[in-house]
Amino acid sequence: MLKVPFYKMSGSGNDFIIIDNREGIYDEFKTPGFVAAVCRRSMSIGADGLIFIENSKKYDFIWRFYNSDGSSAEMCGNGARCAARFAFLNGIAGENMSFETVAGTITAQVKGSLVKIRLSQPGEIKKDVNLDLDGETLSLSFINTGVPHAIIPVDDIETVQIKELGSRIRFHEHFKPAGTNVNFISIDNDNVVNIRTYERGVENETFACGTGAVAAALVAVTMGRVSSPVKIKTRSNEILTVYVKENLPPFKEVYLEGDAWVVYEGVIWEEAYRS
């Protein structure tokens, strides 16, 4: 029985399983079946995603990121912050590091449990995207911050039917074939953006989403409603901070900062992923 060492980490409410695969020992586990099995809550470890840390010839490391359903994803802001702290704690990188993702090179700075990353340059913000939802028109903004995000301002964020409405938007014809993450936001007077996110690949609301927080901040800045640094209040009540150097797009330098906690470390037994 091959037991797989891992860390369980949380980035402001997003939780991840992280596996050190620099020696290539766990290549056989980079499959949708394994990922989905160990990410099952109650039946296994449970997580929003799984990250493999691997060797890079150019940077401190490469990451391979998978959503909880086993699908791969280009980027995850909170996952990147957790991966950075994991790398620092395990001597893979120093306090300042850079690593490869499908979305581009990510730089990070680790200070205790606080991790700040610079994301690759976001795509263009598309405003006033109108979707037909069973005869009703919904207007939203759209931006790719490493992965695609739809942003919908609402008056009362507590009453939004996140799973039902988020799913309809995520799988809407307009966003095919890749689909989109869906974020509902409301803006307080004190430069705080409240956010709730339906995550593609998790197919449900998550307690936080780093790339969604960045997307929400950039849209809110463009609307003239907030200014950098922008505080993003997640569903876990944790605060993520987004820094931008420009007040208008294109946003060339974008940073995401927040806590990345180690929950525990252990080994995965075969019965946790074979059953």
Secondary structure, DSSP 8 states (H G I E B T S, - for coil): ---EEEEEEEETTEEEEEEE-TTSTTGGG-SHHHHHHHT-TTTSS--SEEEEEE--SSSSEEEEEEETTS-B-S--HHHHHHHHHHHHHTTSS-SEEEEEETTEEEEEEEETTEEEEE-------EEEEEEEETTEEEEEEEEESSSEEEEEE-S-GGG--HHHHHHHHHT-GGGTTT--EEEEEEE-TTSEEEEEEEETTTTEEES--HHHHHHHHHHHHHTTS--SSEEEE-TTS-EEEEEES-SSSS---EEEEEE-EEEEEEEE-THHHH-
